[in-house]
Amino acid sequence: MSLRILLMRFGIAAAGGALMALAATTPAAAGDERPVGHDKKTVKGQVTARTGLILRSAPNRGGAVIRVAPYGEVVKIFCRTTGQTVDGNRYWYLLTDGTWAWGSARYIDTWKTPRWC
């Protein structure tokens, strides 16, 4: 193997190590950022979808499936936004239970109205 190839591989490895070190000292990726004290700003809701509510990566039916919340589960809602209409309801809630995922407001009964995102 030539010296040039070895130096190039070393440079790539060093750059990767620097990125890993930077990632360890900065907040998580954009989708995983959690505001400080978010528990005080959440609203509770209960899943009403009899077969479970599909939670997604975006406020629409095209978002990747993150998980399914079972019927009756009490969830924490961080905020609401408008998105794809589901059975006449265009609102979606950003849930903070373990993973940050979007659930259609059509299938979540809330204790009070969540704030806007």
Protein Blocks (a to p, Z undefined) as FASTA:
>chain_A
ZZklmmmmmmmmmmmmmmmmmmmmmccdfklpccehklmmpccdddfbfnopaddfbdcf
kbccfbdcdehiacddfbdcddddeehiabdcddfehpacdddfklcccfbdcddZZ
